[in-house]
Amino acid sequence: MDRYQKTAIGLMLFVPLIFLIVSLLMDRWGFFLWSLAPSFIVGMTGFFVAKTGTK
C-alpha cells in the first residue's frame, strides 16, 4: 500500500469518527448512521483511484 491508499483509508475511518462523537454528544444517531455510506463510498473510490493512478 502506498501513502495515498493509507490516506484514503484513514479518512474513511476518521470522518465517521467525527460524526460518532457528534452523535454521542447530541444523542441523535442519525448523524452517525447517515455518514457511514457516503464515507465508505468516497473512501473506496479514493482507495482505488490511488491504487491505479500512482504508477
DSSP file (Angstrom, degrees, kcal/mol; ACC not computed):
  #  RESIDUE AA STRUCTURE BP1 BP2  ACC     N-H-->O    O-->H-N    N-H-->O    O-->H-N    TCO  KAPPA ALPHA  PHI   PSI    X-CA   Y-CA   Z-CA
    1    1 A M              0   0    0      0, 0.0     2,-0.1     0, 0.0    50,-0.0   0.000 360.0 360.0 360.0 135.7    0.0    0.0    0.0
    2    2 A D     >  -     0   0    0      1,-0.1     4,-1.8    48,-0.0     5,-0.2  -0.351 360.0 -91.8 -94.6-178.0    1.3    3.4   -0.8
    3    3 A R  H  > S+     0   0    0      1,-0.2     4,-2.0     2,-0.2     5,-0.1   0.855 122.1  52.9 -63.3 -38.2    0.9    6.7    1.0
    4    4 A Y  H  > S+     0   0    0      1,-0.2     4,-2.2     2,-0.2    -1,-0.2   0.859 107.8  50.8 -70.0 -35.5   -2.3    7.7   -0.9
    5    5 A Q  H  > S+     0   0    0      2,-0.2     4,-2.1     1,-0.2    -1,-0.2   0.895 110.0  50.2 -67.2 -39.8   -4.1    4.5   -0.2
    6    6 A K  H  X S+     0   0    0     -4,-1.8     4,-2.4     1,-0.2    -2,-0.2   0.877 110.0  51.3 -65.1 -37.3   -3.3    4.8    3.5
    7    7 A T  H  X S+     0   0    0     -4,-2.0     4,-2.5     2,-0.2     5,-0.2   0.911 108.8  50.7 -65.2 -42.4   -4.6    8.4    3.5
    8    8 A A  H  X S+     0   0    0     -4,-2.2     4,-2.0     1,-0.2    -2,-0.2   0.908 112.9  45.6 -62.4 -42.5   -7.9    7.2    1.8
    9    9 A I  H  X S+     0   0    0     -4,-2.1     4,-1.4     2,-0.2    -1,-0.2   0.903 111.7  52.7 -67.6 -41.0   -8.4    4.5    4.5
   10   10 A G  H  X S+     0   0    0     -4,-2.4     4,-2.3     1,-0.2     3,-0.3   0.915 112.1  44.2 -61.2 -43.9   -7.5    6.9    7.3
   11   11 A L  H  X S+     0   0    0     -4,-2.5     4,-2.2     1,-0.2    -1,-0.2   0.860 107.7  59.1 -68.7 -35.0  -10.1    9.5    6.1
   12   12 A M  H  < S+     0   0    0     -4,-2.0    -1,-0.2    -5,-0.2    -2,-0.2   0.806 116.0  35.4 -64.0 -27.4  -12.6    6.7    5.5
   13   13 A L  H  X S+     0   0    0     -4,-1.4     4,-0.9    -3,-0.3    -2,-0.2   0.768 115.7  54.5 -93.0 -30.7  -12.3    5.9    9.2
   14   14 A F  H  X S+     0   0    0     -4,-2.3     4,-1.7    -5,-0.2    -2,-0.2   0.884 101.3  56.2 -74.6 -40.1  -11.8    9.4   10.6
   15   15 A V  H  X S+     0   0    0     -4,-2.2     4,-1.8     1,-0.2     3,-0.3   0.936 108.5  46.0 -63.3 -48.1  -14.9   11.1    9.1
   16   16 A P  H  > S+     0   0    0      0, 0.0     4,-2.3     0, 0.0    -1,-0.2   0.830 107.4  60.6 -63.2 -27.7  -17.4    8.7   10.7
   17   17 A L  H  X S+     0   0    0     -4,-0.9     4,-2.1     2,-0.2    -2,-0.2   0.898 103.3  49.9 -64.0 -39.2  -15.5    9.0   14.0
   18   18 A I  H  X S+     0   0    0     -4,-1.7     4,-2.2    -3,-0.3    -1,-0.2   0.930 112.4  46.8 -62.4 -45.3  -16.3   12.8   14.0
   19   19 A F  H  X S+     0   0    0     -4,-1.8     4,-2.5     1,-0.2    13,-0.3   0.827 108.5  56.4 -67.9 -30.6  -19.9   12.0   13.3
   20   20 A L  H  X S+     0   0    0     -4,-2.3     4,-2.4     2,-0.2    -1,-0.2   0.916 107.7  48.1 -64.5 -42.4  -19.9    9.4   16.1
   21   21 A I  H  X S+     0   0    0     -4,-2.1     4,-2.2     2,-0.2    -2,-0.2   0.921 112.5  48.4 -64.1 -43.3  -18.6   12.0   18.5
   22   22 A V  H  X S+     0   0    0     -4,-2.2     4,-2.4     1,-0.2     5,-0.2   0.912 111.9  50.2 -62.1 -41.7  -21.3   14.4   17.4
   23   23 A S  H  X>S+     0   0    0     -4,-2.5     4,-1.7     1,-0.2     5,-0.9   0.885 110.4  49.2 -65.1 -38.7  -24.0   11.7   17.7
   24   24 A L  H  <5S+     0   0    0     -4,-2.4    -1,-0.2     2,-0.2    -2,-0.2   0.895 113.8  46.2 -67.1 -38.8  -22.8   10.8   21.2
   25   25 A L  H  <5S+     0   0    0     -4,-2.2    -2,-0.2     1,-0.2    -1,-0.2   0.883 123.1  33.4 -70.5 -38.2  -22.9   14.4   22.3
   26   26 A M  H  <5S-     0   0    0     -4,-2.4    -2,-0.2    -5,-0.2    -1,-0.2   0.558  98.6-132.1 -96.1  -9.2  -26.3   15.2   20.8
   27   27 A D  T  <5 +     0   0    0     -4,-1.7     2,-0.4    -5,-0.2    -3,-0.2   0.857  68.5 122.7  57.5  38.3  -27.8   11.7   21.4
   28   28 A R    > < -     0   0    0     -5,-0.9     3,-1.0    -6,-0.2     4,-0.4  -0.927  43.3-169.7-129.1 105.9  -29.1   11.6   17.8
   29   29 A W  T 3> S+     0   0    0     -2,-0.4     4,-2.6     1,-0.2     5,-0.2   0.539  71.2  85.0 -78.3  -6.3  -27.8    8.6   16.0
   30   30 A G  H 3> S+     0   0    0      1,-0.2     4,-2.4     2,-0.2    -1,-0.2   0.857  84.3  58.9 -62.4 -34.5  -28.9    9.8   12.5
   31   31 A F  H <> S+     0   0    0     -3,-1.0     4,-0.7     1,-0.2    -1,-0.2   0.940 112.2  38.7 -59.5 -47.0  -25.8   11.8   12.1
   32   32 A F  H >> S+     0   0    0     -4,-0.4     4,-0.8   -13,-0.3     3,-0.7   0.932 116.5  49.1 -70.1 -46.8  -23.6    8.8   12.5
   33   33 A L  H >X S+     0   0    0     -4,-2.6     4,-0.6     1,-0.3     3,-0.6   0.881 111.2  49.2 -64.8 -38.2  -25.7    6.4   10.6
   34   34 A W  H 3< S+     0   0    0     -4,-2.4    -1,-0.3    -5,-0.2    -2,-0.2   0.646 107.1  57.3 -75.8 -13.4  -26.1    8.7    7.6
   35   35 A S  H <X S+     0   0    0     -3,-0.7     4,-1.7    -4,-0.7    -1,-0.2   0.650  91.0  73.2 -88.4 -15.5  -22.4    9.3    7.4
   36   36 A L  H <X S+     0   0    0     -4,-0.8     4,-2.3    -3,-0.6     5,-0.2   0.952  95.8  44.4 -67.1 -51.0  -21.4    5.7    7.0
   37   37 A A  H  X S+     0   0    0     -4,-0.6     4,-2.6     1,-0.2     5,-0.2   0.945 116.0  44.6 -63.9 -50.7  -22.5    5.1    3.4
   38   38 A P  H  > S+     0   0    0      0, 0.0     4,-2.6     0, 0.0     5,-0.3   0.899 114.2  50.8 -61.8 -37.2  -21.1    8.3    1.9
   39   39 A S  H  X S+     0   0    0     -4,-1.7     4,-2.4     1,-0.2    -2,-0.2   0.910 112.0  46.7 -65.2 -41.2  -17.8    7.9    3.8
   40   40 A F  H  X S+     0   0    0     -4,-2.3     4,-2.5    -5,-0.2     5,-0.2   0.918 113.4  48.5 -66.1 -43.2  -17.4    4.3    2.6
   41   41 A I  H  X S+     0   0    0     -4,-2.6     4,-2.1     2,-0.2    -2,-0.2   0.940 116.0  42.3 -63.5 -48.0  -18.2    5.2   -1.0
   42   42 A V  H  X S+     0   0    0     -4,-2.6     4,-2.6    -5,-0.2    -1,-0.2   0.900 114.8  51.4 -67.2 -40.2  -15.8    8.1   -1.1
   43   43 A G  H  X S+     0   0    0     -4,-2.4     4,-2.2    -5,-0.3    -2,-0.2   0.911 111.9  45.2 -63.9 -43.2  -13.1    6.3    0.8
   44   44 A M  H  X S+     0   0    0     -4,-2.5     4,-2.5     2,-0.2     5,-0.2   0.871 112.1  52.6 -70.0 -35.8  -13.2    3.2   -1.5
   45   45 A T  H  X S+     0   0    0     -4,-2.1     4,-2.3    -5,-0.2     5,-0.2   0.944 112.1  45.6 -62.5 -46.8  -13.3    5.5   -4.6
   46   46 A G  H  X S+     0   0    0     -4,-2.6     4,-2.3     1,-0.2    -2,-0.2   0.875 111.6  53.3 -62.8 -37.3  -10.2    7.3   -3.3
   47   47 A F  H  X S+     0   0    0     -4,-2.2     4,-1.8     2,-0.2    -2,-0.2   0.936 112.5  42.3 -63.7 -47.2   -8.5    4.0   -2.5
   48   48 A F  H  X S+     0   0    0     -4,-2.5     4,-2.0     2,-0.2     5,-0.2   0.848 113.6  51.7 -72.6 -33.5   -9.0    2.5   -5.9
   49   49 A V  H  X S+     0   0    0     -4,-2.3     4,-2.5    -5,-0.2    -1,-0.2   0.919 112.2  47.1 -66.3 -42.0   -8.0    5.7   -7.7
   50   50 A A  H  X S+     0   0    0     -4,-2.3     4,-0.7    -5,-0.2    -2,-0.2   0.851 111.1  53.5 -65.6 -33.7   -4.9    5.9   -5.7
   51   51 A K  H  < S+     0   0    0     -4,-1.8    -2,-0.2    -5,-0.2    -1,-0.2   0.898 121.2  27.9 -68.9 -40.4   -4.2    2.2   -6.4
   52   52 A T  H  < S+     0   0    0     -4,-2.0     3,-0.4     1,-0.1    -2,-0.2   0.687 118.6  55.2 -95.9 -19.7   -4.5    2.6  -10.2
   53   53 A G  H  < S+     0   0    0     -4,-2.5    -3,-0.2    -5,-0.2    -2,-0.1   0.482  92.4  66.9 -96.8  -0.8   -3.4    6.1  -10.7
   54   54 A T     <        0   0    0     -4,-0.7    -1,-0.2     1,-0.2    -2,-0.1   0.122 360.0 360.0-108.5  22.4    0.0    6.3   -9.0
   55   55 A K              0   0    0     -3,-0.4    -1,-0.2     0, 0.0    -2,-0.1   0.458 360.0 360.0 -95.4 360.0    2.1    4.0  -11.2
